[in-house]
Amino acid sequence: METVVVAKVTVDVQAVKMDADTSEPILKGVPLKVSDFDKNAMEEALRTKAKLGGKVRVVTAGPPEARDKLRELIAMGAEEAYLVTDARFSELDYAAVGKLLAAAIRKLGKIDLVLAGEASIDQYSGQMGPRLAGALGVPSVSYVRKLTPDKEGLVAEREMGDLVEEYRLPYPALVTLTKEINEPRLPNMMQIIGASKKPITEWRADTLGVAPAELEPAVRLAGLRGIVMKRRNVLFADEPPEAARKLVEALRGEGVLGGGQK
Amino acid sequence: MTVLVFSEQVPTGNELLAKAREMAPVLGGQVIALAYPGSPGPEGFYKRGADRVIVPESPHLAGDVPLAENYSAILHQLCEEHKPSVVLVGSTRWGKEVAARLAGLLGCGCALDCTSVSLDAGKTLTVERLVLGGNAMSSEQMAKLPAVLTVPAKVIPCLPEAASPGGQVERKSFELAPPRAASLKVTPREVSGVKLDTAQVVVSMGRGVKAKEDIRIISELARALNGELGCTRPIAADLKWLPKEHWVGLSGTKVKPRVYVAVGISGQIQHIAGMRDSALIVAINKDKDAPIFKAADFGIIGDLYKVVPEIMNQLKTCK
C-alpha cells in the first residue's frame, strides 16, 4: 500500500492580528503550522499502513520555511517527506501549486492512495483535493468522515446535506477527510528528535519538469481586508450573583428579554 | 465568450443565470445552462436568462447518486466545445467537488465560495471570498480565462421570470468513461428538529461544559430565554454530545439571532465567523482573556457552573 499525504503549511490563522489603521490582516511574522485537517490525513494514512502495510510519504508545496513544520508529520510517522518549493511561492495560485503537486505525486511512482485534509485552515476552500484528482485522472471523494481501505480499494462515507453517502473506489484514489474522522496522534519526544534528523527532499519546478510559463498565476490576489467587529465589550467581573443581576438588567435594557415572548 | 452555468439545485442555478446574463454582453457570448438530469423543469432556465439549456445523457448517468467525476467530465467536454470564459457552479459540497475537479482537468484558475463576482467593462473578472478562518475578505482577480467559480445559494438575486416561453431543451449525449467510483448506499442522516438559522435567540455551549449530562444546564438557559441550543465544533464533531444541527460556525450553521449567548466558549475564529452577525452577543467564560469577550457586547467573567444558575434566578425574578 503506497500512501501519499498532501499537506499544507499555513499561517496559524488563530494568531493573525488586524492592523488597527488599515484593518488589513498582518501576516508578517505570524507563526506557521501544519493545517489541522492534514494531520487527520496523516493519522488516517498511518492507520491504513498499520492495517495493510506499505509506506506513507508526505508531500507539501510551500515556501522554504515550511520545511521545519513538515518535521511534525515525519514525527507522526511519515517515512519520507518532500517539499516542493519556489522562491516566488507566495505568488503561486491553486492552479500553479496543483500542477507542482501533481507532478510531484507522479514522480513518486506507483501510488495507491492520496489523502489530504478537506481544506486548509487559511483558505478553507477545499479546492486542492479534487483539483489534484482531476489533474491526476484518479477518482476521488471529498469530505470523508469514515474510511475503510482494503487490498483492492476503499469504502468512504461522507455527509452531503441531509444524506449519508457511501462510495467504493478502486486504487489509485484520492480522498479528502474531515476533522471528525480521527484524533491525530501526538508524537513522543523520541519521535520528535528522530524526525529532526530525517532528510527532507526538496523539489523545484525544474526538477519536476514544470515549465515556468505553467506557473504563471491564473488568479491574483488583489487585496485582503480584515473583517472588523465592533462590539461594546462590557464585562462584568463581579461575584456570580451580582454579575448575573447586571447582565440580566443590561439585557432587559436592550429589550430582548420581554416577558411577552412566550 | 460563453458563460457556462451548472448547479444541481434549481434555485441556485437560477441565481447563477442572473450573474451569467449580466456578464454575457461584456464577454460577447451566450449563456449556456447545463441542467442536472434529476432536477425538474430544465426549460425553466430559459425564463431565468439561459440562451441554451442542455440536459446530459449517458448510460453512466443512471443511478440515484450523481458522481462528481461524471459531471466534471461533462463540463469539461462542454468547455472543449464552447470555450467558455467563465464556468459558474453552485457552491454546495458536491458542486465544489465538481468545480475543483474541472479546474484540475482544465489546469485553469478557480475560486470556490465566492461571495461576490464582478466583471468590469475591461473584462477583468474579480471575486471575493472569506479567508483566514472567516476573518478577512480576499479580493482575487482572474488573470487568465477560463475561470471556474462557485457561488453559494442566495448570494446573487435571480432575475424575474421572463414571460416568453424560451426555447427547447437540448438533450445531448456525452461519451463518458465508465466511472470508477461506485455509490454503495445512501441513507438519510438523523436530523434533530433544531432550526438555528432562523432562531431569534441562540444559547451555545463549548468545552467549558465539562460533562455531557451538564448540557442540561445550558439547554435550560436556552429554554428560559425562548432560544435554541447551539454548540461549538468540538461538542458536535469531536465529542458528538449534540447532533450537527446544533453546531454554530464557519463549517457548521451560520446564525444571526437577536441575541447570541456563548457559554464556556473560548472564541475560536471559526466559531465567531458563524455568529458574528448576531445583533447582540453575550459571553460567559471564566478566562478573562478568552477571545470570545472581544466579540461580545456583554460578558461575565466567571465559572459557568456558578453564573448560569444565578442568571436563571434573575430571569425568574424578572418574570
Interface residues (C-beta under 8 A of the other chain):
Chain A: V11 V13 Q14 V16 M18 E24 P25 D93 Y94 A95 G98 K99 A102 I121 D122 Q123 Y124 S125 G126 Q127 M128 G129 P130 R131 L132 A133 G134 A135 L136 V138 P139 S140 V141 S142 Y143 V155 E159 M160 G161 D162 L163 V164 E165 E166 Y167 R168 L169 P170 A173 T178 K179 E180 E183 E214 E216 P217 A218 V219 R220 L221 A222 G223 L224 R225 G226 I227 M229 R231 R232 N233 V234 L235 F236 A237 E239 P240 P241 A243 A244 R245 L247 V248 A250 L251 R252 E254 V256 L257 G259 Q261 K262
Chain B: V65 A68 E69 S72 T92 R93 W94 K96 E97 V98 A99 A100 R101 L102 A103 G104 L105 G107 C108 G109 C110 A111 L112 D113 T126 R129 L130 V131 L132 G133 G134 N135 A136 M137 S138 S139 E140 Q141 M142 A143 K144 A147 P179 R180 A181 A182 S183 L184 K185 V186 T187 P188 R189 V191 V201 L225 N226 R233 A237 D238 K240 K244 L250 S251 R258 V259 Q268 I269 I272 R276 L280 I281 V282 K288 F293 K294 A295 A296 D297 F298 G299 I300 I301 G302 D303 K306 V307 E310 I311 N313 Q314 L315 C318 K319
